[in-house]
Amino acid sequence: MSVSPVNARALAFGGLIAMAAAVGVGRFIYTPILPPMVEDLGLTKGQAGLIASANFVGYLLGALAAAAVPINAPRQWLIGGLAVSALTTGAMSLPHAMLPFLTLRFLGGMASAFVLVLASTVVLERLAASGRSDAAAIHFSGVGAGIALSSLLAWSLQASDLGWRAMWLGGGILSLIGTLLAIILIPSSSPAQSQVRPAASTSSKRGLPALAAAYGLVGFGYVITATFIVAIVRASADVRTAEPLVWLILGLSAIPSVAAWIAVGRHFGVLQAFAVACLVEAAGIALSVAWPTLTGLFLSAALLGGTFMGLTALGLMASQSLSGNRRRTFALMTSAFGLGQIVGPLIAGYGFDMTGSFFLPSMIAAAGLVVGAGLSMSIVQKI
């Protein structure tokens, strides 16, 4: 049994919408909302980083739960995760104190991890069974699409003087619409799938911990700039007017990046492509603080947007060749990624409070990505 090409495309776009709603909007809309929220509430950069890290702690625990909980109906869990993500995003418009902010972002992080793991598992397995694995790039481009949409939403609401609370509410409504579309596009039935999985070689099994470590460094490396790049732009009077464009460029760059990096991986090898993408992203992160002009920040946003989802896809693709259990492997990788994301905003936020700059945290993040590239290439030599 196979899925028709039209249904396969609909399934891939359902995955795109799910990723856009729970990850692109639910997780990343915090970045364009952060500056006006900080100004209105008088938050320190450390407190802003703490709110971000609460989301990432939830993300880590959500990924672990996705691996540990017996899931017999993954589509239902996926829809539930999308609904929780939408509700917690919209509810961020209500509180005034840190504890509810932390609680809502924690729950939203759990939901986004569930969606990422389950959407990737459900959609990629069904696409593979239909002979349309090439459509996986559509699924992963959803994060970039969600970031671009959240950027336009935040910019339009800010231009209308509606404030950061309206941005959260608008993000929740946008995610809820995405949930409804995902219900329509991701069917409850799946094509027949072969139960035979390729066995991982001994050398491949040894490579999985190194790949997970590299993936964790990617999570640590990208998240500092992804969380604070709009704050970096707003801090400079020379480039502040370009604030909405920087986040939009990042999101737009992410949309085609997955297909591009998958093509590079198929030609040169997935692990080799992962290593190169780590180095390109490291350059983008360094540029955000080493060349904080309009040109430098635009280039930084393009390089970061053009790599972080490509790295997500390449890391998950590589992990499939190192282990036979897709859901548990995806959850392990997502957990490592989530751990890196927890540490990153804390270092960035409190590092800024101590030094008055994001320079040192950003350079540490860039160095971490260089190490991640080295780990990836070390696996190539083992296989």
Secondary structure, DSSP 8 states (H G I E B T S, - for coil): ----HHHHHHHHHHHHHHHIIIIIITTTTHHHHHHHHHHHHT--HHHHHHHHHHHHHHHHHHHHHHHHS--S-HHHHHHHHHHHHHHHHHHTTS--SHHHHHHHHHHHHHHHHHHHHHHHHHHHHHHHHTT-GGGHHHHHTHHHHHHHHHHHHHHHHHHTT-HHHHHHHHHHHHHHHHHHHHHHHS-S-------------HHHHHHHHHHHHHHHHHHHHHHHHHHHHHHHHHT-TTTGGGHHHHHHHHHHHHHHHHHHHHHHHHHH-HHHHHHHHHHHHHHHHHHHHHS-SHHHHHHHHHHHHHHHHHHHHHHHHHHHHH-S-HHHHHHHHHHHHHHHHHHHHHHHHHHHHHHSSSHHHHHHHHHHHHHHHHHHHHHHHH-
